[in-house]
Amino acid sequence: LRMLSQIGSVLNERSAVDILIFLLEEEKTPYIADLEPILPGDRARLRVLSRMEGAGLIVLKQDPIRPVRRTVCITEKGKRVAEFLKLAKAELESE
């Protein structure tokens, strides 16, 4: 139950839902900086991503070629949550 409320509060974070749906649909693994069009501001983006990682929705991994850069990988749990969010969003946008 605590984990469920943790996910709920993470989804209230600015752009968290859009980031999850983007990660679900994106074919290549993006870097943190690639999410800038969805959530501008490095500190805000990192804060939201850290909370999402804490809820088990994503994993931040260091790039083996450029360790300074980190990629954002959606977890299986994140994929399941994103699928529901995508359906809900489509339902809300339908007539």
PyMOL commands that set and color helices and strands:
alter all, ss='L'
color gray80, all
select helices_A, chain A and resi 2-11+16-25+32-35+42-54+76-93
alter helices_A, ss='H'
color red, helices_A
select strands_A, chain A and resi 58-62+70-74
alter strands_A, ss='S'
color yellow, strands_A
deselect
rebuild
show_as cartoon
